[in-house]
């Protein structure tokens, strides 16, 4: 049975709640509901989550994030770890 695996580009306007869906909209992951909807956050110690929110919030407010990664806000797709795997009999 042949198995096909292909990278799936993630669109900038992706509405799914997985981490890479926020690649160009990092302010959305500051919302506690967005983090609760992403199961990966359940494995993160609460103190680390708090530090993440503090540091990302600061970097967004002072422009550090945009200076480093602002180009992602205009990138229509992100090729991350999302893969489509299909088996054909």
PDB file as gemmi writes it, atoms N, CA and C in Angstrom:
CRYST1    1.000    1.000    1.000  90.00  90.00  90.00 P 1                      
ATOM      1  N   UNK A   1       0.848  -1.166   0.000  1.00  0.00           N  
ATOM      2  CA  UNK A   1       0.000   0.000   0.000  1.00  0.00           C  
ATOM      3  C   UNK A   1       0.902   1.240   0.000  1.00  0.00           C  
ATOM      4  N   UNK A   2       0.878   2.041  -1.058  1.00  0.00           N  
ATOM      5  CA  UNK A   2       1.688   3.256  -1.096  1.00  0.00           C  
ATOM      6  C   UNK A   2       1.151   4.310  -0.125  1.00  0.00           C  
ATOM      7  N   UNK A   3       2.064   4.960   0.550  1.00  0.00           N  
ATOM      8  CA  UNK A   3       1.709   6.035   1.468  1.00  0.00           C  
ATOM      9  C   UNK A   3       2.307   7.321   0.922  1.00  0.00           C  
ATOM     10  N   UNK A   4       1.489   8.337   0.840  1.00  0.00           N  
ATOM     11  CA  UNK A   4       1.919   9.629   0.344  1.00  0.00           C  
ATOM     12  C   UNK A   4       1.881  10.612   1.508  1.00  0.00           C  
ATOM     13  N   UNK A   5       2.952  11.356   1.673  1.00  0.00           N  
ATOM     14  CA  UNK A   5       3.029  12.380   2.705  1.00  0.00           C  
ATOM     15  C   UNK A   5       3.403  13.691   2.030  1.00  0.00           C  
ATOM     16  N   UNK A   6       2.649  14.732   2.305  1.00  0.00           N  
ATOM     17  CA  UNK A   6       2.922  16.023   1.680  1.00  0.00           C  
ATOM     18  C   UNK A   6       2.744  17.139   2.696  1.00  0.00           C  
ATOM     19  N   UNK A   7       3.655  18.108   2.653  1.00  0.00           N  
ATOM     20  CA  UNK A   7       3.519  19.286   3.508  1.00  0.00           C  
ATOM     21  C   UNK A   7       2.264  20.043   3.118  1.00  0.00           C  
ATOM     22  N   UNK A   8       1.574  20.543   4.108  1.00  0.00           N  
ATOM     23  CA  UNK A   8       0.367  21.325   3.860  1.00  0.00           C  
ATOM     24  C   UNK A   8       0.621  22.762   4.291  1.00  0.00           C  
ATOM     25  N   UNK A   9       0.618  23.689   3.354  1.00  0.00           N  
ATOM     26  CA  UNK A   9       0.826  25.084   3.726  1.00  0.00           C  
ATOM     27  C   UNK A   9      -0.320  25.575   4.602  1.00  0.00           C  
ATOM     28  N   UNK A  10       0.026  26.347   5.594  1.00  0.00           N  
ATOM     29  CA  UNK A  10      -0.953  26.895   6.528  1.00  0.00           C  
ATOM     30  C   UNK A  10      -1.248  28.331   6.089  1.00  0.00           C  
ATOM     31  N   UNK A  11      -2.501  28.654   5.763  1.00  0.00           N  
ATOM     32  CA  UNK A  11      -2.813  30.016   5.317  1.00  0.00           C  
ATOM     33  C   UNK A  11      -2.785  31.018   6.473  1.00  0.00           C  
ATOM     34  N   UNK A  12      -2.447  32.237   6.153  1.00  0.00           N  
ATOM     35  CA  UNK A  12      -2.378  33.298   7.158  1.00  0.00           C  
ATOM     36  C   UNK A  12      -3.689  33.438   7.928  1.00  0.00           C  
ATOM     37  N   UNK A  13      -4.804  33.280   7.253  1.00  0.00           N  
ATOM     38  CA  UNK A  13      -6.114  33.450   7.893  1.00  0.00           C  
ATOM     39  C   UNK A  13      -6.665  32.140   8.471  1.00  0.00           C  
ATOM     40  N   UNK A  14      -5.800  31.164   8.705  1.00  0.00           N  
ATOM     41  CA  UNK A  14      -6.239  29.877   9.236  1.00  0.00           C  
ATOM     42  C   UNK A  14      -6.984  30.089  10.560  1.00  0.00           C  
ATOM     43  N   UNK A  15      -8.141  29.476  10.684  1.00  0.00           N  
ATOM     44  CA  UNK A  15      -8.950  29.657  11.895  1.00  0.00           C  
ATOM     45  C   UNK A  15      -8.842  28.485  12.864  1.00  0.00           C  
ATOM     46  N   UNK A  16      -8.103  27.438  12.504  1.00  0.00           N  
ATOM     47  CA  UNK A  16      -7.901  26.327  13.428  1.00  0.00           C  
ATOM     48  C   UNK A  16      -7.022  26.794  14.582  1.00  0.00           C  
ATOM     49  N   UNK A  17      -7.172  26.152  15.722  1.00  0.00           N  
ATOM     50  CA  UNK A  17      -6.487  26.614  16.915  1.00  0.00           C  
ATOM     51  C   UNK A  17      -5.170  25.930  17.223  1.00  0.00           C  
ATOM     52  N   UNK A  18      -4.442  25.469  16.235  1.00  0.00           N  
ATOM     53  CA  UNK A  18      -3.143  24.875  16.536  1.00  0.00           C  
ATOM     54  C   UNK A  18      -2.066  25.954  16.466  1.00  0.00           C  
ATOM     55  N   UNK A  19      -0.943  25.724  17.120  1.00  0.00           N  
ATOM     56  CA  UNK A  19       0.086  26.736  17.297  1.00  0.00           C  
ATOM     57  C   UNK A  19       0.535  27.449  16.041  1.00  0.00           C  
ATOM     58  N   UNK A  20       0.798  26.704  14.987  1.00  0.00           N  
ATOM     59  CA  UNK A  20       1.330  27.317  13.776  1.00  0.00           C  
ATOM     60  C   UNK A  20       0.292  28.160  13.038  1.00  0.00           C  
ATOM     61  N   UNK A  21      -0.975  28.027  13.387  1.00  0.00           N  
ATOM     62  CA  UNK A  21      -2.023  28.820  12.752  1.00  0.00           C  
ATOM     63  C   UNK A  21      -1.883  30.302  13.111  1.00  0.00           C  
ATOM     64  N   UNK A  22      -1.104  30.607  14.131  1.00  0.00           N  
ATOM     65  CA  UNK A  22      -0.933  31.982  14.593  1.00  0.00           C  
ATOM     66  C   UNK A  22       0.388  32.593  14.120  1.00  0.00           C  
ATOM     67  N   UNK A  23       1.025  31.975  13.139  1.00  0.00           N  
ATOM     68  CA  UNK A  23       2.365  32.407  12.728  1.00  0.00           C  
ATOM     69  C   UNK A  23       2.440  33.890  12.366  1.00  0.00           C  
ATOM     70  N   UNK A  24       1.407  34.445  11.787  1.00  0.00           N  
ATOM     71  CA  UNK A  24       1.425  35.849  11.387  1.00  0.00           C  
ATOM     72  C   UNK A  24       0.493  36.727  12.199  1.00  0.00           C  
ATOM     73  N   UNK A  25      -0.106  36.140  13.242  1.00  0.00           N  
ATOM     74  CA  UNK A  25      -1.046  36.866  14.104  1.00  0.00           C  
ATOM     75  C   UNK A  25      -0.783  36.490  15.557  1.00  0.00           C  
ATOM     76  N   UNK A  26       0.419  36.763  16.050  1.00  0.00           N  
ATOM     77  CA  UNK A  26       0.811  36.276  17.383  1.00  0.00           C  
ATOM     78  C   UNK A  26      -0.030  36.847  18.525  1.00  0.00           C  
ATOM     79  N   UNK A  27      -0.618  38.006  18.326  1.00  0.00           N  
ATOM     80  CA  UNK A  27      -1.423  38.579  19.403  1.00  0.00           C  
ATOM     81  C   UNK A  27      -2.618  37.695  19.747  1.00  0.00           C  
ATOM     82  N   UNK A  28      -3.068  36.884  18.800  1.00  0.00           N  
ATOM     83  CA  UNK A  28      -4.212  36.006  19.068  1.00  0.00           C  
ATOM     84  C   UNK A  28      -3.879  34.916  20.076  1.00  0.00           C  
ATOM     85  N   UNK A  29      -2.640  34.461  20.109  1.00  0.00           N  
ATOM     86  CA  UNK A  29      -2.266  33.391  21.042  1.00  0.00           C  
ATOM     87  C   UNK A  29      -2.146  33.921  22.474  1.00  0.00           C  
ATOM     88  N   UNK A  30      -2.185  35.236  22.639  1.00  0.00           N  
ATOM     89  CA  UNK A  30      -2.205  35.801  23.993  1.00  0.00           C  
ATOM     90  C   UNK A  30      -3.551  35.578  24.669  1.00  0.00           C  
ATOM     91  N   UNK A  31      -4.579  35.303  23.896  1.00  0.00           N  
ATOM     92  CA  UNK A  31      -5.910  35.036  24.444  1.00  0.00           C  
ATOM     93  C   UNK A  31      -5.889  33.685  25.164  1.00  0.00           C  
ATOM     94  N   UNK A  32      -6.244  33.650  26.441  1.00  0.00           N  
ATOM     95  CA  UNK A  32      -6.239  32.381  27.175  1.00  0.00           C  
ATOM     96  C   UNK A  32      -7.096  31.310  26.504  1.00  0.00           C  
ATOM     97  N   UNK A  33      -8.217  31.700  25.900  1.00  0.00           N  
ATOM     98  CA  UNK A  33      -9.080  30.736  25.211  1.00  0.00           C  
ATOM     99  C   UNK A  33      -8.378  30.091  24.032  1.00  0.00           C  
ATOM    100  N   UNK A  34      -7.559  30.860  23.327  1.00  0.00           N  
ATOM    101  CA  UNK A  34      -6.812  30.306  22.190  1.00  0.00           C  
ATOM    102  C   UNK A  34      -5.804  29.275  22.674  1.00  0.00           C  
ATOM    103  N   UNK A  35      -5.168  29.548  23.799  1.00  0.00           N  
ATOM    104  CA  UNK A  35      -4.203  28.578  24.342  1.00  0.00           C  
ATOM    105  C   UNK A  35      -4.920  27.339  24.885  1.00  0.00           C  
ATOM    106  N   UNK A  36      -6.084  27.518  25.494  1.00  0.00           N  
ATOM    107  CA  UNK A  36      -6.842  26.366  25.996  1.00  0.00           C  
ATOM    108  C   UNK A  36      -7.312  25.465  24.865  1.00  0.00           C  
ATOM    109  N   UNK A  37      -7.583  26.054  23.707  1.00  0.00           N  
ATOM    110  CA  UNK A  37      -8.047  25.273  22.559  1.00  0.00           C  
ATOM    111  C   UNK A  37      -6.923  24.488  21.897  1.00  0.00           C  
ATOM    112  N   UNK A  38      -5.689  24.776  22.259  1.00  0.00           N  
ATOM    113  CA  UNK A  38      -4.523  24.120  21.682  1.00  0.00           C  
ATOM    114  C   UNK A  38      -3.981  23.129  22.715  1.00  0.00           C  
ATOM    115  N   UNK A  39      -4.121  21.854  22.454  1.00  0.00           N  
ATOM    116  CA  UNK A  39      -3.756  20.831  23.440  1.00  0.00           C  
ATOM    117  C   UNK A  39      -2.295  20.869  23.855  1.00  0.00           C  
ATOM    118  N   UNK A  40      -1.426  21.381  23.018  1.00  0.00           N  
ATOM    119  CA  UNK A  40      -0.004  21.433  23.378  1.00  0.00           C  
ATOM    120  C   UNK A  40       0.229  22.243  24.649  1.00  0.00           C  
ATOM    121  N   UNK A  41      -0.596  23.255  24.887  1.00  0.00           N  
ATOM    122  CA  UNK A  41      -0.430  24.076  26.082  1.00  0.00           C  
ATOM    123  C   UNK A  41      -0.717  23.302  27.358  1.00  0.00           C  
ATOM    124  N   UNK A  42      -1.431  22.187  27.277  1.00  0.00           N  
ATOM    125  CA  UNK A  42      -1.710  21.395  28.478  1.00  0.00           C  
ATOM    126  C   UNK A  42      -0.446  20.720  29.004  1.00  0.00           C  
ATOM    127  N   UNK A  43       0.584  20.659  28.180  1.00  0.00           N  
ATOM    128  CA  UNK A  43       1.854  20.044  28.601  1.00  0.00           C  
ATOM    129  C   UNK A  43       2.851  21.080  29.121  1.00  0.00           C  
ATOM    130  N   UNK A  44       2.482  22.353  29.067  1.00  0.00           N  
ATOM    131  CA  UNK A  44       3.378  23.437  29.467  1.00  0.00           C  
ATOM    132  C   UNK A  44       3.092  23.819  30.913  1.00  0.00           C  
ATOM    133  N   UNK A  45       4.135  23.895  31.704  1.00  0.00           N  
ATOM    134  CA  UNK A  45       3.990  24.326  33.091  1.00  0.00           C  
ATOM    135  C   UNK A  45       3.352  25.720  33.113  1.00  0.00           C  
ATOM    136  N   UNK A  46       2.397  25.955  34.004  1.00  0.00           N  
ATOM    137  CA  UNK A  46       1.727  27.267  34.042  1.00  0.00           C  
ATOM    138  C   UNK A  46       2.689  28.449  34.162  1.00  0.00           C  
ATOM    139  N   UNK A  47       3.782  28.287  34.899  1.00  0.00           N  
ATOM    140  CA  UNK A  47       4.729  29.400  35.033  1.00  0.00           C  
ATOM    141  C   UNK A  47       5.402  29.724  33.699  1.00  0.00           C  
ATOM    142  N   UNK A  48       5.619  28.712  32.868  1.00  0.00           N  
ATOM    143  CA  UNK A  48       6.204  28.933  31.543  1.00  0.00           C  
ATOM    144  C   UNK A  48       5.189  29.644  30.652  1.00  0.00           C  
ATOM    145  N   UNK A  49       3.925  29.231  30.743  1.00  0.00           N  
ATOM    146  CA  UNK A  49       2.871  29.898  29.980  1.00  0.00           C  
ATOM    147  C   UNK A  49       2.747  31.372  30.357  1.00  0.00           C  
ATOM    148  N   UNK A  50       2.838  31.658  31.637  1.00  0.00           N  
ATOM    149  CA  UNK A  50       2.771  33.047  32.100  1.00  0.00           C  
ATOM    150  C   UNK A  50       3.951  33.853  31.567  1.00  0.00           C  
ATOM    151  N   UNK A  51       5.130  33.254  31.596  1.00  0.00           N  
ATOM    152  CA  UNK A  51       6.324  33.937  31.069  1.00  0.00           C  
ATOM    153  C   UNK A  51       6.174  34.192  29.571  1.00  0.00           C  
ATOM    154  N   UNK A  52       5.654  33.201  28.846  1.00  0.00           N  
ATOM    155  CA  UNK A  52       5.425  33.348  27.409  1.00  0.00           C  
ATOM    156  C   UNK A  52       4.518  34.541  27.133  1.00  0.00           C  
ATOM    157  N   UNK A  53       3.387  34.615  27.839  1.00  0.00           N  
ATOM    158  CA  UNK A  53       2.431  35.699  27.629  1.00  0.00           C  
ATOM    159  C   UNK A  53       3.072  37.047  27.949  1.00  0.00           C  
ATOM    160  N   UNK A  54       3.802  37.120  29.046  1.00  0.00           N  
ATOM    161  CA  UNK A  54       4.462  38.371  29.431  1.00  0.00           C  
ATOM    162  C   UNK A  54       5.469  38.811  28.381  1.00  0.00           C  
ATOM    163  N   UNK A  55       6.321  37.886  27.960  1.00  0.00           N  
ATOM    164  CA  UNK A  55       7.384  38.246  27.018  1.00  0.00           C  
ATOM    165  C   UNK A  55       6.842  38.537  25.623  1.00  0.00           C  
ATOM    166  N   UNK A  56       5.893  37.729  25.138  1.00  0.00           N  
ATOM    167  CA  UNK A  56       5.323  38.002  23.820  1.00  0.00           C  
ATOM    168  C   UNK A  56       4.550  39.316  23.849  1.00  0.00           C  
ATOM    169  N   UNK A  57       3.777  39.540  24.889  1.00  0.00           N  
ATOM    170  CA  UNK A  57       3.038  40.798  25.009  1.00  0.00           C  
ATOM    171  C   UNK A  57       3.966  41.999  24.989  1.00  0.00           C  
ATOM    172  N   UNK A  58       5.057  41.904  25.707  1.00  0.00           N  
ATOM    173  CA  UNK A  58       6.046  42.982  25.733  1.00  0.00           C  
ATOM    174  C   UNK A  58       6.660  43.189  24.347  1.00  0.00           C  
ATOM    175  N   UNK A  59       7.046  42.078  23.698  1.00  0.00           N  
ATOM    176  CA  UNK A  59       7.669  42.179  22.374  1.00  0.00           C  
ATOM    177  C   UNK A  59       6.716  42.739  21.324  1.00  0.00           C  
ATOM    178  N   UNK A  60       5.434  42.426  21.438  1.00  0.00           N  
ATOM    179  CA  UNK A  60       4.449  42.992  20.517  1.00  0.00           C  
ATOM    180  C   UNK A  60       4.253  44.484  20.785  1.00  0.00           C  
ATOM    181  N   UNK A  61       4.201  44.837  22.049  1.00  0.00           N  
ATOM    182  CA  UNK A  61       3.966  46.232  22.418  1.00  0.00           C  
ATOM    183  C   UNK A  61       5.131  47.137  22.031  1.00  0.00           C  
ATOM    184  N   UNK A  62       6.352  46.673  22.238  1.00  0.00           N  
ATOM    185  CA  UNK A  62       7.501  47.548  21.946  1.00  0.00           C  
ATOM    186  C   UNK A  62       8.045  47.406  20.523  1.00  0.00           C  
ATOM    187  N   UNK A  63       7.433  46.514  19.728  1.00  0.00           N  
ATOM    188  CA  UNK A  63       7.829  46.380  18.327  1.00  0.00           C  
ATOM    189  C   UNK A  63       8.929  45.365  18.054  1.00  0.00           C  
ATOM    190  N   UNK A  64       9.445  44.730  19.096  1.00  0.00           N  
ATOM    191  CA  UNK A  64      10.513  43.740  18.909  1.00  0.00           C  
ATOM    192  C   UNK A  64      10.061  42.594  18.025  1.00  0.00           C  
ATOM    193  N   UNK A  65       8.848  42.081  18.274  1.00  0.00           N  
ATOM    194  CA  UNK A  65       8.372  40.954  17.475  1.00  0.00           C  
ATOM    195  C   UNK A  65       8.268  41.346  16.007  1.00  0.00           C  
ATOM    196  N   UNK A  66       7.683  42.508  15.731  1.00  0.00           N  
ATOM    197  CA  UNK A  66       7.520  42.929  14.342  1.00  0.00           C  
ATOM    198  C   UNK A  66       8.860  43.207  13.671  1.00  0.00           C  
ATOM    199  N   UNK A  67       9.825  43.719  14.414  1.00  0.00           N  
ATOM    200  CA  UNK A  67      11.148  43.958  13.833  1.00  0.00           C  
ATOM    201  C   UNK A  67      11.794  42.647  13.398  1.00  0.00           C  
ATOM    202  N   UNK A  68      11.577  41.596  14.171  1.00  0.00           N  
ATOM    203  CA  UNK A  68      12.178  40.290  13.859  1.00  0.00           C  
ATOM    204  C   UNK A  68      11.339  39.457  12.895  1.00  0.00           C  
ATOM    205  N   UNK A  69      10.031  39.456  13.119  1.00  0.00           N  
ATOM    206  CA  UNK A  69       9.163  38.514  12.410  1.00  0.00           C  
ATOM    207  C   UNK A  69       7.997  39.169  11.675  1.00  0.00           C  
ATOM    208  N   UNK A  70       7.974  40.477  11.592  1.00  0.00           N  
ATOM    209  CA  UNK A  70       6.853  41.186  10.994  1.00  0.00           C  
ATOM    210  C   UNK A  70       6.535  40.760   9.572  1.00  0.00           C  
ATOM    211  N   UNK A  71       7.530  40.263   8.851  1.00  0.00           N  
ATOM    212  CA  UNK A  71       7.287  39.794   7.480  1.00  0.00           C  
ATOM    213  C   UNK A  71       6.263  38.659   7.444  1.00  0.00           C  
ATOM    214  N   UNK A  72       6.134  37.929   8.550  1.00  0.00           N  
ATOM    215  CA  UNK A  72       5.164  36.828   8.601  1.00  0.00           C  
ATOM    216  C   UNK A  72       3.727  37.339   8.525  1.00  0.00           C  
ATOM    217  N   UNK A  73       3.496  38.584   8.915  1.00  0.00           N  
ATOM    218  CA  UNK A  73       2.146  39.150   8.869  1.00  0.00           C  
ATOM    219  C   UNK A  73       1.632  39.281   7.436  1.00  0.00           C  
ATOM    220  N   UNK A  74       2.548  39.296   6.475  1.00  0.00           N  
ATOM    221  CA  UNK A  74       2.157  39.450   5.069  1.00  0.00           C  
ATOM    222  C   UNK A  74       2.409  38.185   4.260  1.00  0.00           C  
ATOM    223  N   UNK A  75       2.966  37.168   4.897  1.00  0.00           N  
ATOM    224  CA  UNK A  75       3.253  35.908   4.209  1.00  0.00           C  
ATOM    225  C   UNK A  75       1.961  35.111   4.085  1.00  0.00           C  
ATOM    226  N   UNK A  76       1.473  34.868   2.860  1.00  0.00           N  
ATOM    227  CA  UNK A  76       0.159  34.238   2.706  1.00  0.00           C  
ATOM    228  C   UNK A  76       0.075  32.808   3.228  1.00  0.00           C  
ATOM    229  N   UNK A  77       1.196  32.096   3.248  1.00  0.00           N  
ATOM    230  CA  UNK A  77       1.217  30.712   3.735  1.00  0.00           C  
ATOM    231  C   UNK A  77       2.483  30.469   4.531  1.00  0.00           C  
ATOM    232  N   UNK A  78       2.402  29.493   5.434  1.00  0.00           N  
ATOM    233  CA  UNK A  78       3.558  29.077   6.224  1.00  0.00           C  
ATOM    234  C   UNK A  78       3.718  27.576   6.056  1.00  0.00           C  
ATOM    235  N   UNK A  79       4.898  27.148   5.671  1.00  0.00           N  
ATOM    236  CA  UNK A  79       5.178  25.710   5.539  1.00  0.00           C  
ATOM    237  C   UNK A  79       5.801  25.250   6.854  1.00  0.00           C  
ATOM    238  N   UNK A  80       4.969  24.725   7.714  1.00  0.00           N  
ATOM    239  CA  UNK A  80       5.422  24.270   9.022  1.00  0.00           C  
ATOM    240  C   UNK A  80       5.441  22.759   9.103  1.00  0.00           C  
ATOM    241  N   UNK A  81       4.993  22.245  10.218  1.00  0.00           N  
ATOM    242  CA  UNK A  81       5.051  20.801  10.450  1.00  0.00           C  
ATOM    243  C   UNK A  81       3.777  20.072  10.034  1.00  0.00           C  
ATOM    244  N   UNK A  82       2.781  20.791   9.547  1.00  0.00           N  
ATOM    245  CA  UNK A  82       1.511  20.164   9.153  1.00  0.00           C  
ATOM    246  C   UNK A  82       1.719  19.298   7.911  1.00  0.00           C  
ATOM    247  N   UNK A  83       1.326  18.033   8.001  1.00  0.00           N  
ATOM    248  CA  UNK A  83       1.492  17.084   6.901  1.00  0.00           C  
ATOM    249  C   UNK A  83       0.179  16.382   6.640  1.00  0.00           C  
ATOM    250  N   UNK A  84      -0.056  16.076   5.390  1.00  0.00           N  
ATOM    251  CA  UNK A  84      -1.195  15.250   4.991  1.00  0.00           C  
ATOM    252  C   UNK A  84      -0.627  13.886   4.615  1.00  0.00           C  
ATOM    253  N   UNK A  85      -1.130  12.867   5.257  1.00  0.00           N  
ATOM    254  CA  UNK A  85      -0.657  11.512   4.981  1.00  0.00           C  
ATOM    255  C   UNK A  85      -1.839  10.708   4.470  1.00  0.00           C  
ATOM    256  N   UNK A  86      -1.658  10.118   3.311  1.00  0.00           N  
ATOM    257  CA  UNK A  86      -2.726   9.336   2.687  1.00  0.00           C  
ATOM    258  C   UNK A  86      -2.176   7.991   2.249  1.00  0.00           C  
ATOM    259  N   UNK A  87      -2.917   6.966   2.530  1.00  0.00           N  
ATOM    260  CA  UNK A  87      -2.546   5.615   2.075  1.00  0.00           C  
ATOM    261  C   UNK A  87      -3.524   5.196   0.977  1.00  0.00           C  
ATOM    262  N   UNK A  88      -2.987   4.650  -0.070  1.00  0.00           N  
ATOM    263  CA  UNK A  88      -3.803   4.194  -1.185  1.00  0.00           C  
ATOM    264  C   UNK A  88      -3.637   2.675  -1.345  1.00  0.00           C  
ATOM    265  N   UNK A  89      -4.757   1.963  -1.306  1.00  0.00           N  
ATOM    266  CA  UNK A  89      -4.667   0.503  -1.444  1.00  0.00           C  
ATOM    267  C   UNK A  89      -4.219   0.082  -2.847  1.00  0.00           C  
TER     268      UNK A  89                                                      
END                                                                             
